């Protein structure tokens, strides 16, 4: 399946789903109001088993079953991009100066995971993504000088912040 943010003929913003072997897409009920963030789209993201999609509506992170059913609130927090681990955790960003936040996929209160202040010489963090296994994640950071982006990897227990490369584009990690 391919999930994407779209607006229907009546102007309703929501998440749409398309099977890869079809050209037709359908809106996912319960995702009405999926929002745009700071002039860009908030990006829906998949659960590890691909049965649910998480998305932002206003200042709320929600999840909805792909096969239909009501949307459930995960937490109150504005965000734009996230990742859902096989360990049942979600990490997401807001604006570049906001911290990366972590919350249980079952619901709860989002807590700061990585703050701009905790990384020397950094002015923004974003685009978090759990790596296969869910025990670490990578994020994109921007430095105080210049516009070159850097990728960093973090262990879930906070014991490691490792620079892994340069790049100004979002990438995805796929693992077996």
C-alpha positions in Angstrom: 0.0 0.0 0.0 0.9 3.6 -0.5 -0.4 6.1 2.1 -0.3 9.9 1.3 -1.8 13.2 2.4 -4.5 14.5 0.0 -7.4 16.9 -0.3 -10.7 15.8 -1.8 -13.1 17.7 -4.1 -14.8 19.3 -1.1 -11.5 20.5 0.4 -11.3 17.9 3.1 -7.7 17.1 4.1 -7.1 13.5 5.0 -4.9 10.4 4.4 -5.5 8.4 1.3 -4.5 4.8 0.6 -3.6 3.2 -2.8 -2.8 -0.4 -3.5 0.4 -0.7 -5.5 -1.3 -2.7 -8.2 -4.0 -0.1 -8.7 -4.2 3.5 -9.9 -7.2 4.2 -7.7 -6.9 5.7 -4.2 -9.4 5.9 -1.4 -9.6 8.1 1.6 -9.1 6.4 5.0 -12.1 7.1 7.2 -11.2 8.8 10.5 -8.2 10.7 9.0 -10.2 13.9 8.2 -8.3 17.0 9.2 -4.9 15.5 8.7 -2.9 18.7 8.5 -0.2 20.6 6.8 2.7 21.7 9.0 4.6 25.0 8.5 3.8 25.2 4.8 4.6 21.5 4.3 2.7 18.3 4.8 2.8 16.3 8.0 3.7 12.8 6.9 1.7 9.7 7.8 3.8 6.8 9.0 3.2 3.1 9.2 3.0 0.7 12.2 5.7 -2.0 11.9 3.0 -4.6 11.0 1.5 -2.2 8.3 -1.9 -2.6 9.9 -2.2 1.0 11.2 -1.1 4.5 10.1 -0.2 7.3 12.5 -0.9 10.9 11.5 -1.3 14.4 13.0 -4.6 16.3 13.2 -4.2 19.8 14.8 -2.1 19.2 17.9 -3.0 15.5 18.2 -1.1 12.4 17.1 -3.6 9.7 16.1 -3.6 6.2 14.7 -6.2 4.4 12.5 -6.5 0.8 11.2 -5.8 0.6 7.5 -8.7 -1.8 7.0 -11.2 0.6 8.6 -12.3 1.5 12.1 -12.2 4.6 14.3 -9.1 6.7 14.8 -7.6 6.6 18.3 -5.7 9.4 20.0 -2.1 8.5 20.9 -1.1 11.9 22.5 -1.6 15.6 22.4 1.4 17.1 20.6 2.0 19.0 17.3 4.3 17.1 15.0 5.2 16.6 11.4 7.1 13.4 10.9 7.5 10.2 12.9 8.6 6.6 13.1 6.9 3.6 14.9 9.2 1.0 16.3 8.7 -2.8 16.6 9.0 -2.2 20.4 5.7 -0.2 20.4 7.2 3.3 20.6 6.8 6.3 18.4 9.3 9.1 18.0 8.4 12.3 16.2 9.4 15.8 15.4 7.8 19.2 15.4 9.5 22.3 14.0 13.3 22.1 13.7 13.9 23.9 17.0 11.6 21.5 18.9 12.9 18.4 20.6 12.3 14.9 19.2 9.5 13.4 21.3 8.8 9.8 22.3 5.5 8.2 23.2 4.1 4.7 23.6 2.1 3.7 20.5 -0.6 2.6 22.8 -0.9 6.2 24.1 0.4 8.4 26.8 2.3 11.6 27.3 5.0 12.5 24.8 8.4 13.1 26.5 11.5 14.8 25.0 14.0 12.4 23.6 16.6 14.6 21.9 16.7 18.4 22.3 18.6 20.9 20.2 20.4 22.1 23.4 21.7 18.6 24.1 23.7 18.5 20.8 26.6 20.9 20.5 26.5 23.3 17.6 23.1 22.2 16.4 20.2 24.5 15.4 17.6 21.9 14.5 16.6 18.2 14.6 14.1 16.2 12.6 13.1 13.3 10.4 13.5 10.6 13.0 13.5 7.0 12.0 13.8 3.8 14.0 16.4 1.4 12.6 15.6 -2.3 12.2 15.2 -3.9 15.6 13.9 -0.8 17.2 16.8 -0.4 19.6 18.2 2.7 18.0 17.1 5.5 15.7 18.6 8.0 13.3 17.8 11.7 12.9 18.8 14.6 10.7 20.3 17.6 12.3 21.4 21.0 11.0 24.4 22.8 12.3 24.6 26.4 13.5 26.9 27.2 10.6 25.8 26.5 7.1 22.9 24.5 5.7 24.6 21.1 5.5 22.5 18.4 7.2 24.1 15.6 9.2 22.7 12.2 10.1 23.1 11.1 13.7 22.3 7.7 15.3 21.1 7.3 18.9 20.7 4.3 21.1 17.3 4.1 22.8 18.9 4.3 26.2 20.6 7.6 25.4 24.1 6.1 25.7 25.2 7.0 22.2 25.0 9.9 19.8 27.0 9.0 16.7 27.5 11.1 13.5 26.9 8.7 10.5 27.0 11.0 7.5 26.1 14.2 5.6 23.0 14.8 3.6 20.3 17.4 3.0 17.6 14.9 1.8 15.4 12.6 3.7 16.2 9.0 3.3 14.5 5.8 4.5 16.1 2.7 6.0 14.7 -0.7 4.9 15.8 -3.9 6.6 14.9 -7.6 6.5 
